[in-house]
Amino acid sequence: MAISTNGSERTLGQLVADASTDLSSIVKGEIDLAKVEIKADVSKAGKGGGLLAGAGLVALYMLGFLLTAAAWGIHAAGLSTWLSFLIVGVVLLLITLILAWLGIRAFKKMQGGPKKAIANAQETVKAIKPAKG
């Protein structure tokens, strides 16, 4: 059986082969889109993780300064040397809170998966399925 279009004839096998090639390129395009979306999410997760790691490192230093300030405060009880250590510890605490807030905000920006690719694939399936009727 042959189908004629503008004088050229194509067999059913050729039409099926063309449809298969078209479907293959659509699926490949969807996979490429999913890869791009996942790569973007991984990048955002890396940034958020780095900021939280920075917050943890600063918190470690903060703890050292606060403990040193408490030790000097108990020893001195005169409000001079330990006050400067306490001020440094409070500043480190503020830096820790800011870094943690930025890290959490970066994690909240993640999409959580290739949503565009999934939506496009669902639309493609709907378009390809024959209408029931």
C-alpha positions in Angstrom: 0.0 0.0 0.0 1.4 3.4 -0.9 0.4 6.9 0.0 0.7 9.6 -2.6 1.7 13.2 -1.8 2.4 15.6 -4.6 3.4 12.9 -7.0 5.8 11.1 -4.7 4.8 7.9 -3.1 5.8 6.7 0.4 5.2 3.3 1.7 3.6 2.6 5.0 7.0 1.3 6.2 8.6 4.6 5.4 5.9 6.5 7.2 6.4 4.3 10.3 10.2 4.8 10.1 9.7 8.6 9.9 7.3 8.5 12.9 9.8 6.4 14.9 12.6 8.8 14.1 10.4 11.8 15.1 9.4 10.2 18.3 13.0 9.3 19.1 14.1 12.9 18.6 11.2 14.1 20.8 12.3 11.7 23.6 15.9 12.8 23.2 14.9 16.4 23.5 12.9 15.7 26.7 15.9 13.9 28.2 18.2 16.8 27.3 15.8 19.2 29.0 15.6 17.0 32.1 19.4 17.0 32.3 19.5 20.8 32.1 16.9 21.2 34.9 18.7 18.7 37.2 22.1 20.3 36.6 20.6 23.7 37.6 19.2 22.1 40.8 22.5 20.4 41.6 24.2 23.8 41.2 21.8 25.5 43.6 22.2 22.6 46.1 26.0 23.0 45.9 25.7 26.7 46.7 23.4 26.1 49.6 25.6 23.3 51.0 28.7 25.5 50.7 27.0 28.4 52.5 25.8 26.0 55.3 29.3 24.5 55.6 30.6 28.1 55.9 28.1 28.7 58.6 29.2 25.6 60.5 32.9 26.6 60.3 32.1 30.1 61.6 29.9 28.6 64.3 32.9 26.5 65.4 35.1 29.6 65.7 32.2 31.4 67.5 32.1 28.6 70.1 35.8 28.9 70.7 35.6 32.6 71.2 32.5 32.4 73.5 34.1 29.7 75.6 37.3 31.7 75.9 35.3 34.8 76.8 33.4 32.9 79.5 36.7 31.6 80.9 38.3 35.0 81.0 35.1 36.4 82.5 35.1 34.0 85.4 38.8 34.6 86.0 38.8 38.3 85.7 35.3 39.3 86.9 36.4 42.8 86.2 34.7 43.4 82.8 37.6 44.3 80.7 39.4 41.5 78.7 36.5 39.1 78.4 34.2 41.8 77.2 36.2 42.2 74.0 36.2 38.4 73.5 32.4 38.4 74.0 31.9 41.1 71.4 33.9 39.1 68.9 31.8 36.0 69.7 28.5 37.9 69.2 29.8 39.3 65.8 30.7 35.7 64.8 27.2 34.6 65.9 25.6 37.2 63.6 27.8 36.1 60.7 26.8 32.5 61.3 23.1 33.4 61.3 23.4 35.3 58.1 25.3 32.5 56.3 22.7 29.9 57.5 19.8 32.1 56.3 21.4 32.5 52.9 22.1 28.7 52.6 18.5 27.8 53.5 17.2 30.4 51.1 19.4 28.9 48.3 17.9 25.4 49.1 14.3 26.8 48.9 15.0 28.0 45.3 15.4 24.4 44.1 12.7 23.1 41.9 12.9 19.6 43.1 13.1 17.8 39.8 12.7 18.2 36.0 9.2 19.6 36.1 9.3 21.2 32.7 10.5 18.0 31.1 7.8 15.9 32.8 5.1 18.3 31.7 6.4 18.4 28.1 6.5 14.5 28.1 3.0 14.3 29.3 1.8 16.7 26.7 3.6 14.7 24.0 2.0 11.5 25.2 -1.4 13.1 25.1 -0.8 14.4 21.6 0.4 11.0 20.3 -2.3 8.9 21.9 -5.2 8.2 19.5 -8.5 9.8 20.5 -10.9 7.3 22.1 -14.3 7.5 20.6 
